[in-house]
Amino acid sequence: MALLRSYVAGRWHTADTDGAPLHDAVTGEEIARISSAGIDMAAALDHGRRTGGPALRELTFHQRAALLKVLASHLLEHKDELYALSLRTGATQRDSMIDVDGGIGVLFAYSGKGRRELPNAKVYVDGPVEPLGKGGTFVGQHIATPLRGVAVQINAFNFPVWGPLEKFAPAFVAGVPSLIKPASQTAYLTEKLVELIVASGIIPEGSIQLVCGSAGDLLDHVTPQDLVSFTGSASTALKLRTHDAVVRNSVRFNAEADSLNCSILGPDAVPGTTEFDLFVKQLVAEMTAKAGQKCTAIRRAFVPAALIDDVAAATAEKLAKVTIGNPAHADVRMGALASQEQREEVRRSLKALLDAGSVVFGDPSTVDVIDADAERGAFLSPVLVRADGDRAEPHEVEAFGPVSTLMPYTDTEHVIDLAARGLGSLAGSIVTADQDFARDVVHGVSPWHGRLLVLDAEDAKESTGHGSPLPNLIHGGPGRAGGGEEMGGIRGVLHHLQRTAVQGSPRMVAEITGQWVAGAPKRTDDEHPFRKSLAELRIGDSVVAGPRTVTQADIDHFSEFTGDTFYAHTDPVAAAANEFFGGIVAHGYLIVSFAAGLFVSPEPGPVLANYGLENLRFLTPVFPGDELTVTLTAKQITPRENAEYGEVRWDADVTKQGGESVAKYDVLTLVAKTR
């Protein structure tokens, strides 16, 4: 039987040993063997640091994000190969969509976010400049730069495609190479994924590596610049988190562990309401998708005590319609667990849960299946447990399979307390149309949850569901759930960067960050900066225009023309009584309009469009007779990849006689790369 390969130090490695057997979850037949024997883990990490890291750091955030899009498109073209292997994990076609398409979707999402929300640069500027001296010659700025190590990513068996890709995507955009260590049961699917990535040649060598089999002494070789990201059991997370090298080197460690997620039915959601039906439908979906092998699946279902019989009956009725068996069969809606070992683990956990409750639906010892052998394959019936007492087991034991426990609550405070007894969850949901109940529960349970879905008739059509992590939202949770965060949009990228506070003169800080800051040198010459292409424009290029006197006639005309007849612009008596003004003042937008008229270069040229203003603040009133001057300075230049133009952010400072600023804001323009 073929051994799975690892990809380390720029080559494919096959262990010189028999390895441990891996079995088809549906048929029980041996399909491969796995071993990491012979891999030099220190050399693998060194390859990532010396080869992958430098190659990635040569690229900007935008360039790395653009490569992710190309890679995602490539994987889409080959997803049928991933789907075919996914069947052997026990996954139905819908399960495979969650895993395969969901993972590829994360690549697309991070590609888009990287290009929209990060600079086309190698350094991320974090937050505004901080003045550190009265004279303006000493300032501080936070920057973030890629760590010089490897992101060691240890994944669980349940999502062999999505799991690696949701960790790889933010690391890649950050400029940090990944070493993926999949769980053995389904590593054959992750091997195919990495094979497709490596063969494509799209990403730089060393930016992805794969270890199939035991991690061996991998963590012995991590350094302060490396990261470890783990998904799996809380007990394993504790071992890894307290590993000597991880502790000694203060290695960044992120864990996503056990999670007794809950769903809460509101008292208003009685039988016959949309919310009641949504709760039951969602509970059944979360019990059966991926055969319940989801870290976000609903393990605890809390319902008002008066409704528990109705919910139990409705859920059992729906579960009875779920067909189980070979996921390749068109009529099957739930496949097998990942392995027979996993099935036995779920049965052991069920015994503990049944000490605290009784079965509403299902039989953990037997199940009818379609086109399969129930014993040779890792099949298990969905099991709904009801626990009416106050036992601890439902809040402490996670049966990682098609299992959920139904529990009653008496009032809002009671259900908040029950949810908190899980001691930390990845996801929770509140199904209700009652805004007060939703608000109180969200406020009460948020400290124990990484993500909360409030589901009702209004959002049901578009809702992605209780158990679907999204790349733009954090995936993680406190306490039992591991205490970490993954994804969350750009937050996931920043986790791989080192934030550093830089202090210096405005001139130095501008040079270091690539962004002009107040107090840094400006350059004015005979050519208006709007006449310069992106290739010619430089940070600090500036134009000073004005003055222009604001008259009472200007204010009157603007009021009549726009319809903005607010009393401070039109009623001298009322304006004089206003403690902020003391008389008629110019409209803020009149000031901005006059500033644009002063700094604009009207002839056709490299500036293609003005597409917005940001950070606009009006600082002091402008009265009739005041003279306005505007200084416009190129603040940030961002070329777009694969486009003939880029973005320029301009600092606009509008002052009046005496030099007092009356308005400050950023002007955003699109500028051609060449004339």
FIMI-47228 format. One line per field, with one value per residue (C-alpha): residue number from 1; x, y, z; residue in one letter. Coordinates in steps of 0.25 Angstrom, whole numbers. Layout:
% residues N
pos	NUM, ...
px	X, ...
py	Y, ...
pz	Z, ...
code	A, ...
END
This chain:
% residues 675
pos	1, 2, 3, 4, 5, 6, 7, 8, 9, 10, 11, 12, 13, 14, 15, 16, 17, 18, 19, 20, 21, 22, 23, 24, 25, 26, 27, 28, 29, 30, 31, 32, 33, 34, 35, 36, 37, 38, 39, 40, 41, 42, 43, 44, 45, 46, 47, 48, 49, 50, 51, 52, 53, 54, 55, 56, 57, 58, 59, 60, 61, 62, 63, 64, 65, 66, 67, 68, 69, 70, 71, 72, 73, 74, 75, 76, 77, 78, 79, 80, 81, 82, 83, 84, 85, 86, 87, 88, 89, 90, 91, 92, 93, 94, 95, 96, 97, 98, 99, 100, 101, 102, 103, 104, 105, 106, 107, 108, 109, 110, 111, 112, 113, 114, 115, 116, 117, 118, 119, 120, 121, 122, 123, 124, 125, 126, 127, 128, 129, 130, 131, 132, 133, 134, 135, 136, 137, 138, 139, 140, 141, 142, 143, 144, 145, 146, 147, 148, 149, 150, 151, 152, 153, 154, 155, 156, 157, 158, 159, 160, 161, 162, 163, 164, 165, 166, 167, 168, 169, 170, 171, 172, 173, 174, 175, 176, 177, 178, 179, 180, 181, 182, 183, 184, 185, 186, 187, 188, 189, 190, 191, 192, 193, 194, 195, 196, 197, 198, 199, 200, 201, 202, 203, 204, 205, 206, 207, 208, 209, 210, 211, 212, 213, 214, 215, 216, 217, 218, 219, 220, 221, 222, 223, 224, 225, 226, 227, 228, 229, 230, 231, 232, 233, 234, 235, 236, 237, 238, 239, 240, 241, 242, 243, 244, 245, 246, 247, 248, 249, 250, 251, 252, 253, 254, 255, 256, 257, 258, 259, 260, 261, 262, 263, 264, 265, 266, 267, 268, 269, 270, 271, 272, 273, 274, 275, 276, 277, 278, 279, 280, 281, 282, 283, 284, 285, 286, 287, 288, 289, 290, 291, 292, 293, 294, 295, 296, 297, 298, 299, 300, 301, 302, 303, 304, 305, 306, 307, 308, 309, 310, 311, 312, 313, 314, 315, 316, 317, 318, 319, 320, 321, 322, 323, 324, 325, 326, 327, 328, 329, 330, 331, 332, 333, 334, 335, 336, 337, 338, 339, 340, 341, 342, 343, 344, 345, 346, 347, 348, 349, 350, 351, 352, 353, 354, 355, 356, 357, 358, 359, 360, 361, 362, 363, 364, 365, 366, 367, 368, 369, 370, 371, 372, 373, 374, 375, 376, 377, 378, 379, 380, 381, 382, 383, 384, 385, 386, 387, 388, 389, 390, 391, 392, 393, 394, 395, 396, 397, 398, 399, 400, 401, 402, 403, 404, 405, 406, 407, 408, 409, 410, 411, 412, 413, 414, 415, 416, 417, 418, 419, 420, 421, 422, 423, 424, 425, 426, 427, 428, 429, 430, 431, 432, 433, 434, 435, 436, 437, 438, 439, 440, 441, 442, 443, 444, 445, 446, 447, 448, 449, 450, 451, 452, 453, 454, 455, 456, 457, 458, 459, 460, 461, 462, 463, 464, 465, 466, 467, 468, 469, 470, 471, 472, 473, 474, 475, 476, 477, 478, 479, 480, 481, 482, 483, 484, 485, 486, 487, 488, 489, 490, 491, 492, 493, 494, 495, 496, 497, 498, 499, 500, 501, 502, 503, 504, 505, 506, 507, 508, 509, 510, 511, 512, 513, 514, 515, 516, 517, 518, 519, 520, 521, 522, 523, 524, 525, 526, 527, 528, 529, 530, 531, 532, 533, 534, 535, 536, 537, 538, 539, 540, 541, 542, 543, 544, 545, 546, 547, 548, 549, 550, 551, 552, 553, 554, 555, 556, 557, 558, 559, 560, 561, 562, 563, 564, 565, 566, 567, 568, 569, 570, 571, 572, 573, 574, 575, 576, 577, 578, 579, 580, 581, 582, 583, 584, 585, 586, 587, 588, 589, 590, 591, 592, 593, 594, 595, 596, 597, 598, 599, 600, 601, 602, 603, 604, 605, 606, 607, 608, 609, 610, 611, 612, 613, 614, 615, 616, 617, 618, 619, 620, 621, 622, 623, 624, 625, 626, 627, 628, 629, 630, 631, 632, 633, 634, 635, 636, 637, 638, 639, 640, 641, 642, 643, 644, 645, 646, 647, 648, 649, 650, 651, 652, 653, 654, 655, 656, 657, 658, 659, 660, 661, 662, 663, 664, 665, 666, 667, 668, 669, 670, 671, 672, 673, 674, 675
px	0, 5, 11, 6, 17, 22, 27, 39, 52, 47, 45, 35, 39, 34, 37, 46, 36, 23, 15, 2, -11, -21, -35, -47, -57, -68, -63, -53, -42, -28, -25, -11, -1, 5, 19, 28, 40, 53, 48, 59, 49, 60, 63, 49, 47, 61, 56, 44, 52, 63, 56, 41, 41, 51, 43, 30, 36, 41, 26, 17, 4, -4, 5, 4, -11, -12, -4, -15, -26, -18, -16, -31, -35, -25, -31, -45, -41, -36, -46, -52, -40, -42, -56, -53, -44, -53, -63, -54, -54, -69, -73, -85, -85, -90, -80, -69, -75, -73, -58, -53, -61, -61, -46, -44, -53, -44, -33, -42, -47, -32, -28, -39, -37, -22, -23, -34, -30, -15, -4, 3, 15, 24, 21, 8, 5, -4, -12, -9, 4, 5, 11, 21, 26, 21, 29, 25, 39, 37, 26, 23, 17, 13, 17, 16, 26, 25, 31, 44, 40, 30, 15, 14, 0, -5, -19, -31, -36, -50, -47, -35, -36, -42, -34, -20, -25, -32, -18, -10, -17, -14, 0, 3, -3, 6, 18, 21, 23, 14, 17, 5, 3, -10, -17, -14, -28, -31, -17, -18, -27, -18, -6, -14, -17, -2, 1, -8, -2, 13, 11, 4, 17, 9, 14, 29, 37, 37, 25, 17, 22, 15, 18, 9, 10, 16, 21, 33, 42, 37, 33, 47, 52, 43, 49, 43, 40, 32, 17, 9, -6, -13, -27, -31, -34, -32, -23, -13, -14, -9, 3, 7, 5, 14, 24, 38, 42, 29, 29, 44, 44, 30, 25, 12, 2, -12, -22, -36, -40, -52, -65, -79, -86, -100, -113, -124, -138, -146, -158, -166, -162, -174, -179, -184, -174, -163, -153, -157, -156, -142, -137, -141, -136, -123, -121, -123, -114, -103, -104, -103, -94, -80, -87, -86, -71, -70, -64, -75, -87, -98, -95, -105, -119, -126, -141, -152, -157, -171, -166, -156, -166, -170, -156, -152, -163, -161, -146, -148, -157, -147, -136, -144, -144, -128, -123, -109, -99, -89, -88, -86, -101, -110, -120, -111, -111, -101, -88, -79, -70, -55, -51, -56, -47, -54, -68, -63, -59, -73, -79, -71, -75, -89, -89, -85, -96, -107, -103, -109, -121, -129, -129, -140, -135, -125, -118, -103, -101, -108, -112, -118, -110, -111, -101, -91, -87, -91, -80, -69, -71, -71, -86, -94, -108, -111, -114, -122, -121, -131, -125, -136, -127, -116, -104, -91, -88, -95, -86, -73, -74, -73, -77, -70, -81, -96, -100, -107, -113, -127, -128, -139, -138, -147, -144, -133, -123, -124, -121, -109, -104, -106, -98, -87, -85, -79, -67, -64, -69, -66, -80, -94, -108, -120, -133, -143, -151, -151, -141, -140, -138, -127, -120, -120, -115, -104, -99, -99, -93, -83, -71, -72, -73, -65, -76, -91, -102, -116, -125, -139, -149, -142, -128, -131, -130, -116, -111, -99, -103, -99, -87, -80, -68, -66, -52, -56, -61, -52, -52, -48, -53, -49, -47, -50, -50, -35, -34, -30, -34, -33, -37, -45, -41, -28, -27, -23, -11, -7, -5, 7, 13, 21, 16, 27, 26, 36, 40, 47, 46, 34, 45, 50, 37, 32, 43, 42, 27, 26, 15, 16, 13, 11, 24, 32, 38, 29, 33, 27, 32, 27, 19, 5, 5, -8, 0, 10, 7, 9, 23, 27, 19, 27, 22, 23, 20, 11, 3, -1, -13, -21, -24, -39, -48, -61, -72, -86, -91, -84, -91, -105, -103, -99, -110, -120, -114, -112, -124, -116, -122, -117, -119, -104, -103, -116, -121, -111, -119, -119, -105, -100, -106, -99, -88, -79, -80, -85, -89, -92, -82, -79, -84, -74, -76, -75, -61, -57, -63, -55, -42, -45, -46, -33, -24, -30, -23, -34, -28, -28, -16, -11, -22, -34, -44, -46, -53, -55, -51, -47, -45, -51, -51, -56, -47, -51, -62, -60, -67, -70, -57, -48, -37, -35, -23, -21, -9, -10, 1, 3, 2, 2, 4, -2, 0, -10, -5, -9, -15, -11, -14, -12, -18, -12, -16, -14, -13, -22, -20, -29, -25, -29, -21, -12, -9, -20, -26, -41, -42, -33, -36, -31, -34, -34, -31, -28, -16, -10, 3, 9, 5
py	0, 14, 23, 37, 47, 59, 72, 78, 85, 87, 72, 61, 51, 37, 30, 17, 9, 2, 13, 13, 9, 19, 13, 18, 23, 17, 3, 1, -3, 1, 12, 17, 17, 29, 32, 44, 35, 41, 56, 65, 75, 85, 86, 87, 99, 105, 103, 111, 122, 123, 121, 123, 135, 144, 140, 145, 157, 162, 163, 174, 171, 173, 164, 153, 155, 154, 141, 136, 139, 131, 120, 119, 119, 108, 99, 102, 96, 83, 82, 70, 62, 67, 63, 49, 47, 54, 43, 34, 42, 40, 53, 55, 65, 76, 73, 74, 87, 92, 87, 89, 100, 107, 106, 111, 122, 127, 129, 137, 145, 148, 152, 162, 167, 168, 177, 186, 187, 186, 195, 191, 191, 182, 190, 191, 205, 202, 214, 229, 237, 240, 254, 252, 266, 280, 285, 275, 270, 257, 247, 232, 222, 207, 199, 184, 175, 160, 150, 144, 130, 119, 117, 103, 99, 86, 83, 74, 62, 68, 78, 73, 85, 96, 95, 96, 107, 116, 116, 117, 129, 140, 135, 136, 150, 154, 148, 137, 122, 111, 97, 89, 76, 70, 60, 46, 40, 49, 53, 47, 58, 69, 62, 64, 79, 82, 74, 83, 95, 91, 86, 99, 107, 119, 122, 123, 111, 109, 117, 104, 90, 78, 67, 55, 46, 49, 63, 56, 67, 78, 87, 85, 94, 106, 120, 133, 137, 124, 123, 110, 109, 97, 91, 79, 74, 83, 72, 73, 88, 88, 79, 87, 101, 96, 90, 94, 101, 108, 114, 117, 124, 131, 125, 131, 120, 120, 109, 105, 93, 86, 95, 92, 101, 105, 109, 116, 117, 129, 129, 135, 124, 115, 104, 111, 122, 123, 124, 111, 104, 111, 106, 91, 92, 98, 87, 76, 82, 84, 70, 63, 72, 65, 55, 65, 66, 81, 89, 99, 88, 90, 81, 88, 92, 101, 103, 109, 98, 99, 96, 85, 74, 81, 83, 69, 63, 73, 70, 55, 55, 62, 53, 41, 46, 47, 36, 30, 22, 23, 38, 35, 30, 41, 38, 39, 52, 48, 40, 33, 38, 39, 26, 15, 20, 33, 25, 18, 31, 37, 25, 26, 41, 37, 28, 40, 48, 37, 37, 51, 49, 40, 37, 45, 40, 30, 17, 19, 4, 1, 9, 6, 10, 11, 4, 1, -8, -1, -8, -8, 7, 17, 20, 25, 29, 43, 43, 54, 54, 60, 65, 71, 71, 80, 70, 75, 65, 72, 84, 77, 65, 67, 55, 60, 54, 54, 57, 68, 70, 77, 84, 93, 107, 116, 130, 139, 139, 124, 122, 131, 123, 110, 115, 120, 106, 102, 110, 116, 113, 116, 119, 121, 124, 131, 128, 139, 150, 157, 168, 170, 155, 155, 167, 162, 148, 154, 163, 152, 141, 149, 147, 132, 132, 135, 137, 139, 137, 144, 136, 141, 142, 154, 149, 134, 134, 140, 134, 125, 117, 114, 106, 113, 121, 132, 138, 152, 149, 143, 128, 124, 126, 127, 117, 102, 107, 110, 124, 128, 134, 131, 138, 151, 158, 166, 162, 148, 155, 164, 151, 148, 162, 168, 182, 191, 206, 215, 228, 239, 252, 253, 253, 239, 233, 237, 230, 218, 216, 221, 231, 246, 251, 265, 272, 264, 272, 276, 279, 289, 292, 299, 286, 284, 270, 267, 268, 257, 242, 231, 229, 243, 247, 246, 246, 260, 266, 278, 290, 303, 310, 323, 331, 332, 341, 336, 346, 347, 346, 333, 327, 333, 327, 313, 313, 316, 307, 294, 296, 296, 307, 303, 315, 317, 321, 329, 335, 345, 346, 331, 329, 340, 333, 320, 318, 311, 321, 335, 339, 335, 324, 318, 304, 293, 287, 301, 301, 288, 292, 305, 297, 288, 300, 305, 292, 286, 286, 286, 281, 266, 259, 247, 249, 241, 242, 247, 236, 241, 248, 242, 247, 260, 269, 284, 290, 305, 313, 322, 335, 345, 352, 340, 337, 322, 315, 300, 292, 278, 268, 254, 245, 231, 225, 211, 205, 195, 182, 178, 192, 204, 213, 214, 221, 234, 239, 254, 262, 274, 285, 297, 309, 323, 336, 334, 320, 313, 300, 301, 287, 275, 262, 252, 254, 240, 240, 230, 234, 228, 221, 228, 240
pz	0, -4, 7, 7, 3, 11, 4, 12, 8, -6, -10, -8, 3, 5, 18, 17, 26, 26, 33, 40, 32, 28, 24, 16, 25, 17, 13, 24, 14, 15, 5, 9, 20, 27, 33, 35, 38, 32, 32, 37, 44, 47, 33, 28, 38, 33, 18, 21, 28, 18, 5, 7, 16, 8, -5, 1, 7, -6, -10, -5, 2, -11, -19, -9, -9, -24, -24, -15, -25, -36, -27, -23, -38, -40, -29, -34, -47, -40, -29, -35, -31, -16, -17, -21, -9, 0, -2, 5, 18, 19, 14, 5, -7, 2, 13, 2, -2, 12, 12, -2, -7, 7, 7, -7, -3, 8, -2, -10, 2, 7, -7, -8, 6, 5, -8, -2, 13, 12, 6, -7, 2, 10, 23, 30, 37, 49, 54, 53, 56, 71, 74, 85, 87, 87, 75, 65, 63, 71, 67, 69, 59, 60, 49, 46, 39, 35, 46, 40, 44, 40, 43, 48, 45, 52, 47, 51, 43, 40, 30, 22, 12, 19, 31, 24, 15, 26, 33, 21, 14, 25, 27, 12, 11, 23, 17, 26, 20, 25, 30, 30, 39, 36, 45, 40, 38, 26, 22, 8, 4, 10, 2, -11, -7, -5, -18, -26, -20, -22, -36, -40, -38, -34, -20, -17, -13, 2, 5, 7, 13, 17, 28, 27, 40, 54, 57, 63, 69, 60, 72, 78, 67, 68, 70, 75, 61, 58, 61, 64, 61, 66, 64, 72, 86, 98, 104, 92, 92, 106, 103, 91, 98, 109, 101, 106, 93, 91, 106, 106, 93, 95, 82, 78, 80, 75, 79, 74, 83, 89, 88, 94, 85, 88, 81, 89, 85, 90, 98, 86, 76, 79, 69, 57, 56, 46, 57, 63, 50, 48, 61, 58, 44, 48, 60, 50, 40, 50, 56, 42, 33, 33, 42, 53, 52, 53, 63, 62, 63, 73, 85, 94, 90, 101, 99, 109, 118, 113, 98, 101, 97, 84, 80, 83, 75, 63, 63, 64, 52, 44, 48, 44, 30, 29, 20, 24, 16, 5, 2, -13, -13, -18, -7, 5, 13, 24, 22, 31, 42, 39, 45, 53, 64, 64, 64, 77, 83, 81, 87, 99, 101, 98, 110, 119, 113, 115, 130, 130, 121, 112, 97, 89, 76, 70, 75, 77, 75, 61, 49, 35, 24, 9, -1, 11, 22, 35, 43, 33, 30, 42, 42, 54, 55, 59, 74, 81, 96, 106, 120, 129, 141, 146, 143, 139, 127, 116, 119, 120, 110, 95, 87, 74, 64, 61, 75, 82, 96, 98, 111, 117, 123, 131, 128, 122, 133, 134, 120, 121, 132, 125, 113, 121, 128, 115, 119, 105, 91, 77, 73, 78, 73, 78, 70, 73, 68, 81, 81, 96, 98, 87, 93, 107, 103, 94, 105, 115, 107, 99, 109, 106, 91, 79, 70, 72, 61, 64, 54, 51, 39, 34, 32, 30, 15, 15, 27, 26, 38, 52, 48, 37, 40, 31, 27, 30, 44, 55, 57, 71, 86, 100, 111, 107, 92, 93, 95, 81, 68, 54, 41, 45, 32, 33, 48, 44, 35, 47, 56, 47, 48, 59, 63, 66, 72, 64, 70, 62, 54, 44, 33, 38, 41, 27, 21, 29, 27, 12, 17, 18, 33, 38, 40, 29, 18, 6, -8, -17, -31, -44, -47, -40, -34, -41, -54, -49, -52, -42, -47, -45, -32, -19, -5, 0, -13, -9, -14, -7, -12, -8, -1, -4, 4, 9, 7, 13, -1, -3, 10, 5, -9, -3, 6, -5, -15, -6, 3, 15, 23, 37, 46, 48, 33, 32, 45, 51, 64, 66, 61, 71, 82, 79, 89, 78, 67, 72, 59, 44, 40, 26, 24, 26, 12, 6, 12, 6, -8, -8, -4, -16, -25, -20, -21, -34, -47, -57, -70, -74, -68, -60, -49, -54, -42, -28, -21, -7, 5, 19, 33, 30, 43, 44, 54, 56, 50, 37, 37, 26, 23, 26, 16, 13, 8, 5, 5, -2, 0, -6, 7, 2, -12, -15, -29, -33, -37, -52, -54, -61, -49, -35, -22, -16, -3, -1, 12, 11, 22, 20, 28, 30, 32, 44, 40, 48, 42, 40, 33, 31, 23, 13, -2, -10, -24, -35, -43, -56, -55, -67, -75
code	M, A, L, L, R, S, Y, V, A, G, R, W, H, T, A, D, T, D, G, A, P, L, H, D, A, V, T, G, E, E, I, A, R, I, S, S, A, G, I, D, M, A, A, A, L, D, H, G, R, R, T, G, G, P, A, L, R, E, L, T, F, H, Q, R, A, A, L, L, K, V, L, A, S, H, L, L, E, H, K, D, E, L, Y, A, L, S, L, R, T, G, A, T, Q, R, D, S, M, I, D, V, D, G, G, I, G, V, L, F, A, Y, S, G, K, G, R, R, E, L, P, N, A, K, V, Y, V, D, G, P, V, E, P, L, G, K, G, G, T, F, V, G, Q, H, I, A, T, P, L, R, G, V, A, V, Q, I, N, A, F, N, F, P, V, W, G, P, L, E, K, F, A, P, A, F, V, A, G, V, P, S, L, I, K, P, A, S, Q, T, A, Y, L, T, E, K, L, V, E, L, I, V, A, S, G, I, I, P, E, G, S, I, Q, L, V, C, G, S, A, G, D, L, L, D, H, V, T, P, Q, D, L, V, S, F, T, G, S, A, S, T, A, L, K, L, R, T, H, D, A, V, V, R, N, S, V, R, F, N, A, E, A, D, S, L, N, C, S, I, L, G, P, D, A, V, P, G, T, T, E, F, D, L, F, V, K, Q, L, V, A, E, M, T, A, K, A, G, Q, K, C, T, A, I, R, R, A, F, V, P, A, A, L, I, D, D, V, A, A, A, T, A, E, K, L, A, K, V, T, I, G, N, P, A, H, A, D, V, R, M, G, A, L, A, S, Q, E, Q, R, E, E, V, R, R, S, L, K, A, L, L, D, A, G, S, V, V, F, G, D, P, S, T, V, D, V, I, D, A, D, A, E, R, G, A, F, L, S, P, V, L, V, R, A, D, G, D, R, A, E, P, H, E, V, E, A, F, G, P, V, S, T, L, M, P, Y, T, D, T, E, H, V, I, D, L, A, A, R, G, L, G, S, L, A, G, S, I, V, T, A, D, Q, D, F, A, R, D, V, V, H, G, V, S, P, W, H, G, R, L, L, V, L, D, A, E, D, A, K, E, S, T, G, H, G, S, P, L, P, N, L, I, H, G, G, P, G, R, A, G, G, G, E, E, M, G, G, I, R, G, V, L, H, H, L, Q, R, T, A, V, Q, G, S, P, R, M, V, A, E, I, T, G, Q, W, V, A, G, A, P, K, R, T, D, D, E, H, P, F, R, K, S, L, A, E, L, R, I, G, D, S, V, V, A, G, P, R, T, V, T, Q, A, D, I, D, H, F, S, E, F, T, G, D, T, F, Y, A, H, T, D, P, V, A, A, A, A, N, E, F, F, G, G, I, V, A, H, G, Y, L, I, V, S, F, A, A, G, L, F, V, S, P, E, P, G, P, V, L, A, N, Y, G, L, E, N, L, R, F, L, T, P, V, F, P, G, D, E, L, T, V, T, L, T, A, K, Q, I, T, P, R, E, N, A, E, Y, G, E, V, R, W, D, A, D, V, T, K, Q, G, G, E, S, V, A, K, Y, D, V, L, T, L, V, A, K, T, R
END
